[in-house]
């Protein structure tokens, strides 16, 4: 198909904002990717995590509830894998919820596996979308 050059035509490459949703693998992957880089053994305010996510992903909107839901899922995964609750700790701090990630050598490989699993879930969702759209 031959297209015409149309000077002055605005770029349609704008992307609509994405409101992060709890349980969505694309949301969870972004949150876990940031959590993997947080300092260990130090309380980090959930509010600061949300602010950083909103700054890193300008076309996304994260909320405390969504980040807390991801952290709670990570806590459950940690408890399943290690049978203790020391690795991912969510506490009530003076300025709201705070996260403490255990400072041990087992955390980084474990968080990487969580991110890999989420990445695979995202890729599967994209494959399903492509197949559904291709059949219509």
N, C-alpha and C positions, 0 to 999 in steps of 0.2 A: 504494500500500500504506500503510495507516494503522499507524503504530507507536505503542506505548505509551511514556509517560514512566516511566522506572524509576529513581527516586532511589537514589543510592548505588552504581549500577552503575559499575565502574571503566572508565576511558577505554581503549579498545583501540588507541589511536594509538601504541603503542610500536613502534619499528622495531628489527628484529634488527640486530646488528652486521654490518658488512661487512668481510671480510678482503681487503685489497687484493691483487690478483694481477698479476703481470708480464704485459704485453701486453694487459691489459684497457683499453679506451679510457676508461672512467669513472675508473679509477685514474690512467692517464697524464694525463688532462685535469687532475685535481687537482694532480698533481705539477708539470706544466708551468705551471699557473696560479701556483703558488708560485715556481717558478724565474724566471718573468717578472718577479717583483718583488724578487728578490735583488739585493744590491749587485754592481756589475760590477767586474771586475779584482781581486777579493778572494777568497781561499780561504774557502769555507764548508764546515764539516764536514757530511758526509752525516747523521751522527747528529743534528745540530741541525735539518736539514731534516725528518727523520723525526719528531722531537719536535714541530716546528711543525705538520706535517700532522696528527699525532695530536691536537694541541690545537685545530686549526681544524675538524677533522671528528671530533667526539666519537663518532659512531656508526661510524667506520671504524678499522681497525687497519693501519698501514703498517709495513713492515720495511725495513731497510737494503738487502736484496737487491732488493726491488721498486723502490725509488728508484734504485738503481744501474742496474737493467735499463732504466728509463726514460731515465736519463742516457746510457747506452750507445746506445740507439736515437736519441736526439737527436744524439749525436756522429756516428753514421752518416748521419743526415739532413743535418747540417751539412757533412760531408765530401762528400756527393753534390752539394749545392748550391754550395759554395764551393771545393771541391778543396784544402782545407787543414784542419788539425786544431786551429787556434788558437782557434776560437770557443767550443768546449765542451771543457774539459780536466778530466779526472778524474785525481787524483794520490793517492799514498799519503802521508798526513800522519802526524805523530807519534801522533795519537789515532784513526787510521783514515782511510778515504777522504775526500777533500775535492774540492769542485767549484770551478772557476774559470770564469766566463763572461766572455768578451772584453768590454772596455769600448770599444765602437765604435757608431757610429750605425746600422750594419746589423743589430745584434742584435735590437733591439726589434721592428722589423717582421717579422723572420724568426720570432721566438718567437710573435708574434701569429698568423702563418700556421700555425704548428704547432698552436697552441691551437684555431684555427678548424677545422683538419682533424680534430682529435680530437673537437671538439664535433659536427661533422657525423657522425663515426663513431658517437658516442653516440646521436645522434638516429636514425640508421639502425637501430641495434640496438633502440631502443625501438619504432620502426615495425614491425620484423620481429616483435618480441614481441607487439605489439598484433594484428598480422595472424594470427599463429599461434594466439593465444588466442581470437580472434574466430571462427576456423574450427572450433574444437572444441566 
